[in-house]
Amino acid sequence: MANMQRYTKLDVGGTHYTTSLETLTRYPESMLATMFSQENIPLGQDSSGRFIIDRDGPTFRYILNFLRGGFLNLPKGFTDYDQLMEEVDFYQLEVMEELLQLKMKATQDLGRESSWCTPDFTKKSVKVADGQLFAIPKEVASTNG
């Protein structure tokens, strides 16, 4: 029972999501962690108890998937980079922003993803494989060569 995750329901721009508080607070410096870990920031709730976030609902799925898995997986032909970057900036997800910038550059400059990228992140390295960008803790990246 001690490991039971607490789940919360969200209404982001009219799109409904359910996720764990652990997922929402995975990056302590992010706006979502601030929203869901401090009692002094009031969040509105709808009649079903969903927390209301007045942002782009469909785009939030990419934010949530990044928080869940630590990688940026965009569908083939994705073109809404500016909208996603705006949302990433709002939620203050620096690692995701860096991954998105790499993805945008790879798409623009190369037309494809390179096999490995390891930019100078403070806490993360990045692996690019099969069109997905993964945030990897530096200690794991350094042990795997």
C-alpha positions as CSV (number, residue, x, y, z in Angstrom):
1,M,0.0,0.0,0.0
2,A,2.9,2.4,0.6
3,N,3.9,2.4,-3.1
4,M,0.3,3.2,-4.3
5,Q,0.5,6.1,-6.7
6,R,-1.9,9.0,-6.4
7,Y,-3.7,9.8,-9.7
8,T,-5.2,13.0,-10.8
9,K,-7.5,14.0,-13.6
10,L,-6.7,17.0,-15.8
11,D,-8.7,19.1,-18.2
12,V,-6.1,20.8,-20.4
13,G,-7.7,23.1,-22.9
14,G,-10.8,20.8,-23.0
15,T,-8.9,17.6,-23.4
16,H,-9.1,15.2,-20.5
17,Y,-6.1,13.3,-19.1
18,T,-5.5,11.0,-16.2
19,T,-2.0,10.6,-14.8
20,S,-0.1,10.1,-11.6
21,L,1.2,13.0,-9.4
22,E,4.6,11.3,-9.6
23,T,4.5,11.9,-13.4
24,L,3.5,15.5,-13.1
25,T,6.2,16.3,-10.5
26,R,9.0,14.2,-12.2
27,Y,11.0,17.4,-13.0
28,P,11.0,19.4,-9.8
29,E,11.9,22.7,-11.5
30,S,9.0,22.5,-13.9
31,M,5.8,24.5,-13.8
32,L,3.8,21.3,-13.4
33,A,5.8,20.2,-10.4
34,T,5.1,23.6,-8.9
35,M,1.4,23.4,-9.7
36,F,1.0,20.0,-8.1
37,S,3.4,20.1,-5.2
38,Q,2.7,23.4,-3.5
39,E,-0.6,24.1,-1.8
40,N,-0.2,27.9,-2.3
41,I,-0.9,27.8,-6.0
42,P,-4.7,27.5,-6.6
43,L,-5.8,25.4,-9.4
44,G,-9.4,25.5,-10.6
45,Q,-11.4,22.3,-10.9
46,D,-14.4,21.5,-13.1
47,S,-17.6,19.8,-11.9
48,S,-16.0,16.3,-12.3
49,G,-13.0,17.3,-10.1
50,R,-10.5,17.6,-13.0
51,F,-7.8,20.3,-12.5
52,I,-8.2,22.9,-15.2
53,I,-5.1,24.0,-17.1
54,D,-5.9,26.7,-19.7
55,R,-3.3,25.5,-22.3
56,D,-3.4,23.6,-25.6
57,G,-5.0,20.3,-24.9
58,P,-3.9,18.1,-27.8
59,T,-0.3,19.3,-27.6
60,F,-0.2,18.4,-23.9
61,R,-0.1,14.7,-24.9
62,Y,3.5,15.1,-26.0
63,I,4.4,16.8,-22.7
64,L,2.7,14.0,-20.7
65,N,4.4,11.3,-22.7
66,F,7.8,12.9,-22.2
67,L,7.1,13.1,-18.4
68,R,6.1,9.4,-18.4
69,G,9.0,8.0,-20.4
70,G,11.7,10.5,-20.5
71,F,11.8,10.6,-24.3
72,L,10.5,12.7,-27.1
73,N,8.5,10.7,-29.5
74,L,6.8,12.7,-32.2
75,P,4.8,11.1,-35.0
76,K,6.2,11.0,-38.6
77,G,5.4,14.2,-40.4
78,F,5.0,16.2,-37.1
79,T,5.0,19.9,-38.0
80,D,3.7,21.8,-34.9
81,Y,7.2,22.4,-33.5
82,D,6.4,26.1,-32.7
83,Q,3.3,25.2,-30.8
84,L,5.0,22.4,-28.9
85,M,8.0,24.6,-28.1
86,E,5.6,27.3,-26.7
87,E,4.0,24.7,-24.4
88,V,7.4,23.2,-23.3
89,D,8.5,26.8,-22.5
90,F,5.3,27.4,-20.5
91,Y,5.8,24.2,-18.5
92,Q,9.5,25.0,-18.0
93,L,10.7,21.6,-19.1
94,E,14.3,22.5,-19.9
95,V,15.4,18.9,-20.8
96,M,12.4,18.5,-23.1
97,E,13.2,21.9,-24.7
98,E,16.7,20.8,-25.5
99,L,15.5,17.5,-26.9
100,L,12.9,19.3,-29.0
101,Q,15.6,21.7,-30.3
102,L,17.7,18.7,-31.3
103,K,14.8,17.1,-33.0
104,M,14.0,20.3,-34.9
105,K,17.6,20.8,-36.0
106,A,17.9,17.2,-37.1
107,T,14.6,17.4,-39.1
108,Q,15.6,20.8,-40.6
109,D,19.3,20.2,-41.3
110,L,19.5,16.5,-42.0
111,G,16.0,15.5,-42.9
112,R,16.6,12.6,-40.5
113,E,17.8,11.8,-37.0
114,S,21.4,11.1,-36.3
115,S,22.2,7.9,-34.3
116,W,23.7,9.5,-31.2
117,C,23.7,13.0,-29.7
118,T,25.3,13.9,-26.3
119,P,24.9,17.6,-25.8
120,D,26.3,19.2,-22.6
121,F,23.2,18.8,-20.4
122,T,23.6,19.5,-16.7
123,K,22.0,16.2,-15.6
124,K,21.1,14.4,-18.8
125,S,22.6,13.0,-22.0
126,V,20.5,12.3,-25.0
127,K,20.3,9.2,-27.2
128,V,18.7,9.5,-30.6
129,A,17.5,6.2,-32.1
130,D,14.7,5.1,-34.3
131,G,13.3,8.7,-34.5
132,Q,13.0,9.0,-30.7
133,L,15.1,11.2,-28.4
134,F,15.8,9.8,-25.0
135,A,16.9,11.7,-21.9
136,I,19.5,9.5,-20.2
137,P,20.9,10.2,-16.7
138,K,24.6,11.1,-17.2
139,E,25.7,8.3,-14.8
140,V,24.0,5.7,-17.0
141,A,25.4,7.2,-20.2
142,S,28.9,7.2,-18.9
143,T,28.8,3.6,-17.9
144,N,27.5,2.6,-21.3
145,G,30.3,4.3,-23.2
